[in-house]
Amino acid sequence: MRYFLLLFLLTAPGAQASRTEFSAQQVKSAYVFNFIKFVEWPAQEIRAGGKVRLCVIGDDGLHASLIALDGRKVGEYELQVRRSTDPVNLSICHVLFIGEQERRRLVPIIKSLDSAHVLTVSDIPGFAERGGGIGLLHHDDRMLFEVNLASTKKAGLRLSGQMLNLAANIFGR
Amino acid sequence: MSNKPISIAILSSLFTTAVWGSAALANEEAWPELNLGDLMKVGVESAARKNQSISNTSAAVFVISASDIKRSGALTIPELLHLAPGVEVARLGNNKFAVSIRGFNGRMANKLLVLVDGRSIYSSLYGGVIWEAENLPLEEINRIEVIRGSAGQAWGSNAVNGVINIITKRAQDTEGWLVDTHGGTETGKAGLALRYGSKQEDGSALRVTVNEQRRDGGKEAGGKDAQDHWNDTSLTFRYDRPDGIDTRWFFSGRVFDSHSDETWMIPTFDPAAMYDITQYGATRITPFISRRNGGDLLGRFEQTTDGGGEVRVQTYFEKFQGDVPGASDNHTTFDMDAQHRFPLGETHDIVWGGNWRQTDHQNYMQQGGFLTASRTDTTVNLTSLFAQDELTLVPHTFTVQAGLRAERQTFGGTSPQPSVRALWTPSEQHSFWLSWSKTVRSPSVVQQTMGAYAVAIPGAPAVLVYAAPPEQSGFGNEKVRTLELGHRAQWTPTLFSDLSIYSSKYEGVFGILSQTSVPNTVIAPVGGDAACTAALINFGLNPAAPGVCVTHLYGNALPVRTRGLELSTEWNPLTAWRLQLNASRMWVDAGAGTPYDANTLLYGSSPKYQGSLRSSYNLTPDRQFDFWLRRIGGLAHASDYGGSSAMTPVTARTELDLRFAEQVTDSLELSLTFQNLLSKNEIQFHPDYMPSLTVVPQRTIYLKALWHDM
């Protein structure tokens, strides 16, 4: 017993993993940031070189991460990060991240957006399957994403094939 | 009835990732430029996604993720369960388990409800779970939610001390081929699971898995090889189909065949020993193979409605056949469950629904067997209605929830099961919850119809009969009232803790009723007692045979009080290193003042303390080392059993498991697992319920290969 503890202590604090590991928060932020590059909004909504309004609700940590990217260039657009607490005005967002804290209001939120030109993203389990746009899902120690094409089409968005090729699951094709 | 508010509502909220603020942005310049392809490859630290959030849960919940399951090295569901704090898992050899939460453990621990995708695997015949028949391939499991505390309002009766909710992966997430195979010693002798999943253009997906497991027998207390092998074969499938934006269908099913050896020590006539099935005078050993097979089919429909609500309807059918000498458990179950959830105004979240279940038991006790009951065919009906409202008083800060379930069971009658919960989240780092609830355990068929149980061995010199007319005891529901308090805290971005404190008061726990004599037995020669003679004839036995009739009156005998606390902590000192420390302590006060000292019964099955330290370390990105140390203590005192010391379970035990894994290629992982390394040939738990031979779990070493074609 003592021997095993010793073995454990000797082996455990060895070299730190050389592969870069990110916190789930970082990976989520990076996904949201990257999705924007692969989405086309209707021309009347955002002009090329225009601003993409990104709203975060129900995930203060992610909002804090993303706010650091406010004003950055993403693809052809310029990113504008907002935290929205007013559900009535969610349709002014181009990208809406819905965090766990809003899990209970998920369905009303999706319904209220109707066909507004909003790309919805969430890490709530089953999000895409339940009518959301892009869902983030954990698979072993990776984070993957799935897409509901019926939802994004309804919102008038065009998703690049390159992105769809990478999606773990596609619903509503 | 997976349903329930708790499932969807409470648990998914556990899955929030931590609020780590700007500390997580150390290399903020680098990461946004990762492209999508790169993102899919990067490791996400603590992908377990649990224990990191200040979750909005007003119950003691622990989630075992798919990654925990893989890294635990466990090969069976019971072995996985002691990943959660406060769960006691004891092995009664290589094919039998005793699993319980907050005490009252036993092979048929009857105060714990277990569900697989909403299908109850709690046996209405015995009360408890026949783990030998639950051989779900572990790679199919998405997560296991372990809810401690009484949860009858949300989950229905028998969720007395907790609920274990096993949730399988969606078919969409298991595309392609997977081979999971291992070989080794003892319980790790051989196993092969083969899975294929396929996705369609419309988003639907199907997977099929075949699974074959073989486990060797352990050792008897004397060192002899024990006859407790366990082989099982199963075929499972799951089909998921989204239908438009709002509707989802899900179908799953399995057929299985499980063979487990068992050796029973059946007492021949010895009046001095017959009070206690654990101490045998003259004994006869009967090795046999108990065979359990059957299948089930489940369908679920989910729809999100325009008003922002969700409707869910589920039904399942199950057929089960189990045979042990002198008894068989053949039953079919049909279950329907529906629930509707909807927001009401800005602050109310309402869930209501109902459940109906019918289980038909046929020929569950053969005449003249070891266990004999007064009826051979029984139908158990369960009907319930429930409603609950979660009221948000201060958004994201303070919610209260009140609910009630009214349930009717054939034997237990109608019982209300209310609960009241409150959750206060003063900051992002801390949350506090408080709950009060009442839950019942409904009588099992065996308990209710046990006019008597008998030993009648063909060819043996004596017939021994225990007879107890149930009408005299009028056995009904056991009731428990539980008060709980909890605190969760994210102390630093890498340190999380979850503490719960509980006090439970049980009324009418099943046991021997107090009477004039101690123990409460009446001994009379066969033929000398009218009730006994009638019982013998009823069982098809010869009332003129030599033997003895012992009458035990069973009923809602014992008041019991338990108190305890459970702590689980998680610390990530390095991104590649996760440490989990769980500890629990419990106090039992049972039946004080009753002539039959119930404490001796309960202490052995209710560990006073348990602790577990688990380390998951990634030596390199492709190499994992896992270490899992457990200590379970404060169990029965040796003197309680009286029998020979060679057959006495230990009062405390320490267990150690180690696992090394290497990702050899992108699709192949090899791992070597050592289980029960500190084994000192000790008996973990005394056979109960059935007079099985005491078996000593041995060390297990096995090599595993996990291959998938992605």
Interface residues (C-beta under 8 A of the other chain):
Chain A: M1 F4 L5 F8 T11 A12 P13 G14 A15 Q16 A17 S18 R19 T20 E21 F22 S23 A24 Q25 Q26 V27 K28 S29 A30 Y31 F33 N34 F35 F38 D59 D60 G61 A64 S65 A68 L69 R72 G99 E100 Q101 R103 R104 R105 V107 P108 I110 K111 D123 I124 P125 E129 R130 G131 L137 H138 H139 D140 D141 R142 M143 L144 E146 N148 A150 S151 K154 Q162 M163 L166 A168 N169 I170 F171 G172 R173
Chain B: A9 S12 S13 F15 T16 T17 A18 V19 W20 G21 S22 A24 L25 E28 W31 P32 L34 N35 L36 G37 L39 M40 K41 V42 G43 V44 E45 S46 A47 R49 Q52 S53 N56 S65 A66 S67 K70 R170 Q172 D173 K199 E201 D202 G203 A205 P242 G244 I245 D246 R248 T304 T305 D306 G307 G308 G309 E310 P343 D349 E390 H396 E428 L574 T575 A576 W577 S615 Y617 N618 L619 T620 P621 F625 F627 L629 T654 L656 L658 L677 L678
